[in-house]
Amino acid sequence: MADDPELARDSARAQGLTHRINMLDPNDHEQRRQLLSELLGAFGEDSEIRPPLRCDYGYQTFFGARSFANFGLVCLDVARISVGDDVQIGPNVQLLTATHPLEPGPRRDKWEAAEPIVIGDNVWLGGGVIVCPGVTIGPDTVVGAGSVVVKDLPAGVVAVGSPARVVRELPASPLS
């Protein structure tokens, strides 16, 4: 349930760490990296997340190597969020794992569930993209700015819109 005392404590921990991250001098990269490593389940080598950052728990978010998130990343990490290596995340992207019952009674009773999100290697999420619960985005895929991803996307495509739909396939990279 959303009001579980242990989860409330974990959330308070995350809020304290994100507050510290968000209030740091923007040029204090070493301290930010140290706090992000403490907050997140994993924070890969040579990765960067520009504040402000918001998350529910932090330890449910795993960020690969050489990945970058621009200003305003929101990770509702009630379930695991896995961000691969070499991922580019535009400003104001939301990764939302939390779900709530459609029926009014259980929703009023604060029942909550979650479904994991997986972002493959070398994905680019444009500014303002929203990734919904349970979505997997395949490697080398590009999601256009402002898109809402409600279902899985395959590897090596461009997807745009709300809901996001594949508009073209990308040529295979010689490095793949």
SULCORUR-V44030 format. One record per residue. N is the residue number from 1. RES is the residue in one small letter. PHI is phi in radians with two decimals (NA if undefined). BURIAL is b if it has 24 or more other ideal C-beta (glycine too) atoms within 12 Angstrom, else e. Layout:
n={N N}
res={RES RES}
phi={PHI PHI}
burial={BURIAL BURIAL}
This chain:
n={1 2 3 4 5 6 7 8 9 10 11 12 13 14 15 16 17 18 19 20 21 22 23 24 25 26 27 28 29 30 31 32 33 34 35 36 37 38 39 40 41 42 43 44 45 46 47 48 49 50 51 52 53 54 55 56 57 58 59 60 61 62 63 64 65 66 67 68 69 70 71 72 73 74 75 76 77 78 79 80 81 82 83 84 85 86 87 88 89 90 91 92 93 94 95 96 97 98 99 100 101 102 103 104 105 106 107 108 109 110 111 112 113 114 115 116 117 118 119 120 121 122 123 124 125 126 127 128 129 130 131 132 133 134 135 136 137 138 139 140 141 142 143 144 145 146 147 148 149 150 151 152 153 154 155 156 157 158 159 160 161 162 163 164 165 166 167 168 169 170 171 172 173 174 175 176}
res={m a d d p e l a r d s a r a q g l t h r i n m l d p n d h e q r r q l l s e l l g a f g e d s e i r p p l r c d y g y q t f f g a r s f a n f g l v c l d v a r i s v g d d v q i g p n v q l l t a t h p l e p g p r r d k w e a a e p i v i g d n v w l g g g v i v c p g v t i g p d t v v g a g s v v v k d l p a g v v a v g s p a r v v r e l p a s p l s}
phi={NA -1.16 -1.83 -1.10 -1.05 -1.15 -1.16 -1.08 -1.13 -1.11 -1.15 -1.08 -1.04 -1.09 -1.13 -1.13 -1.19 -1.16 -1.06 -1.09 -1.05 -1.25 -1.70 -1.13 -0.99 -1.04 -1.66 -1.56 -1.10 -1.14 -1.15 -1.09 -1.06 -1.10 -1.19 -1.12 -1.13 -1.28 -1.28 -1.49 -1.10 -2.74 -2.42 -1.12 -1.02 1.07 -1.65 -2.54 -2.21 -1.48 -1.20 -1.43 -2.16 -2.27 -2.68 -1.38 -2.23 1.43 -1.15 -1.59 -1.86 -2.11 -2.00 -1.26 -1.35 1.02 -1.69 -2.39 -2.16 -1.37 -0.96 1.51 -1.19 -2.05 -2.10 -1.42 -1.66 -1.17 -1.96 -1.13 -2.04 -1.97 -1.90 -1.23 -1.44 1.06 -1.52 -2.01 -2.10 -1.24 -1.17 1.04 -1.46 -2.12 -1.95 -2.04 -1.61 -1.26 -2.27 -2.35 -1.09 -1.30 -1.25 -1.13 -1.09 -1.06 -1.15 -1.10 -1.39 1.27 -1.22 -2.51 -2.34 -2.75 -2.30 -1.16 -2.09 -2.20 -1.92 -1.21 -1.08 1.07 -1.50 -2.12 -1.81 -1.16 -0.97 1.31 -1.17 -2.05 -1.91 -1.51 -0.99 1.42 -1.55 -2.05 -1.95 -1.18 -1.00 1.17 -1.55 -2.02 -2.01 -1.15 -0.92 1.37 -1.30 -2.05 -1.67 -1.91 -2.50 -0.97 -2.04 -1.30 -1.24 1.16 -2.30 -1.88 -2.23 -2.49 1.79 -2.37 -1.30 -1.09 -2.36 -1.22 -1.92 -2.95 -1.63 -1.76 -1.14 -1.12 -1.32 -1.12 -1.56 -1.29}
burial={e e e e e e e e e e b e e b e e b b e b b b e b e e e e e e e b e e b b b e b b b b b b e e b b b b b b b b b b b b b b b b b b e e b b b b e e b b b b b b b b b b b b b b b b b b b b b b b b b b e b e e e e e e e e e e e e e b b b b b b b b b b b b b e b b b b b b b b b b b b b b b b b b e b b b b e b b e b b b b b b e e e b e b e e e e e e e e e e}
